[in-house]
Amino acid sequence: MSPTTTALVTGGTSGLGLAVAERLLASGVVPVLLGRGEERGRAALETLGGRAVFVPGDVTRPEDVTGALDAAEHRGTLRAVVNCAGVPHAERVVGRSGPHSLDRFAEVVTANLVGTFNVVRLAAARMAANEPVGQERGVIVNTASLAAFEGQAGQAAYAASKGGVVSMTLPLARELAGSLIRVVTVAPGFFATPAVAAVPAAARAELDRDLVHPRRWGDPDDFAALVAHVLDNPMINGETIRVDGAVRMSSGLRHHDTRNTHHRERPDTGEASST
Ligand SMILES: NC(=O)c1ccc[n+]([C@@H]2O[C@H](COP(=O)([O-])OP(=O)(O)OC[C@H]3O[C@@H](n4cnc5c(N)ncnc54)[C@H](OP(=O)(O)O)[C@@H]3O)[C@@H](O)[C@H]2O)c1
């Protein structure tokens, strides 16, 4: 019997992460899903069936990540980590109710950037002890966003968090090369996931104007297909790959925003600016 390969998928209980978990299962890899919501986790396991595992926890908490890594190593050899956990946020630097909340800025950066790094550091330490297969011991895929490159008005916190994920990709890949571990980041455009399903139609229509080809929102499996390729292709390393159908996000400003010193809040929720 061949040894079991496992993969940790943070945020694997929903959206892009769930699609990645589906692809992993189909290729014979056991996905271990890490997410905070237990109900979401149970629902994901029902969707996935098979041998998927759910571990409740928060990517920012070292003990939770350690528990998920233990679960993955208990079931087989951990060869892949796909970081999809993340939270959207939209808030003006100076909004109608005053300056941007500093706590909220720190929370978003903590969830999206510090959380990703927390998983990377703990997972890499485990994978570094693997027997190499071919020329590698493991692969880490992180999730950024177009906001890392062209963040819209209202996205300072979210863009900063995702920009950090992009910026650490190369140094992580360089450092972990000695352990035969690759590090790659994927930057998705607009994908139809539960995170954006709640966005008001008007806000979605605004983003629709930026679509190029194909003129549709991505299916989570389009993202998962790229992640599957990255996991398989040993020459992809230290790079951020956009998967966005040629979208370049506009400023997110309306004309009155540049005329008036008093900015109106965008009508959208944080989710509208999650890309
Ligand atoms: N959808 C898009 O268009 C789009 C575009 C660009 C980038 N992204 C990025 O892609 C990733 C996935 O987004 P999505 O659209 O698939 O969102 P989603 O459907 O809301 O899924 C997010 C997942 O992350 C988990 N999560 C959030 N914070 C967590 C934490 N601190 N610890 C552990 N798990 C946590 C959520 O579960 P719990 O809440 O139960 O913990 C959920 O499973 C995010 O990083 C997002 O920023 C999405």
The ligand as an ORCA input file, in Angstrom:
! r2SCAN-3c Opt
* xyz 0 1
  N     -13.382     35.404     -3.665
  C     -12.610     36.285     -4.240
  O     -13.016     36.935     -5.228
  C     -11.195     36.511     -3.751
  C     -10.382     37.344     -4.503
  C      -9.078     37.576     -4.080
  C      -8.595     36.984     -2.951
  N      -9.401     36.180     -2.239
  C      -8.812     35.552     -1.059
  O      -9.008     34.155     -1.164
  C      -9.109     33.587      0.132
  C     -10.385     32.761      0.206
  O     -11.485     33.634     -0.001
  P     -12.958     33.096     -0.309
  O     -13.561     34.039     -1.262
  O     -12.919     31.644     -0.611
  O     -13.642     33.394      1.109
  P     -14.610     32.504      2.027
  O     -15.553     31.715      1.202
  O     -15.150     33.441      3.047
  O     -13.593     31.525      2.750
  C     -12.677     32.015      3.697
  C     -12.264     30.838      4.549
  O     -11.260     31.270      5.470
  C     -11.627     30.848      6.795
  N     -11.013     31.786      7.720
  C     -11.131     33.129      7.777
  N     -10.375     33.633      8.752
  C      -9.751     32.581      9.338
  C      -8.841     32.445     10.418
  N      -8.398     33.521     11.110
  N      -8.407     31.213     10.749
  C      -8.840     30.120     10.085
  N      -9.705     30.183      9.043
  C     -10.154     31.404      8.698
  C     -13.153     30.862      6.761
  O     -13.739     30.033      7.734
  P     -14.169     30.612      9.174
  O     -14.716     31.988      8.955
  O     -15.173     29.621      9.685
  O     -12.910     30.618      9.976
  C     -13.392     30.258      5.385
  O     -13.240     28.861      5.397
  C      -9.063     34.768      1.108
  O      -7.747     34.910      1.581
  C      -9.444     35.956      0.253
  O      -8.882     37.152      0.747
  C     -10.700     35.928     -2.599
*
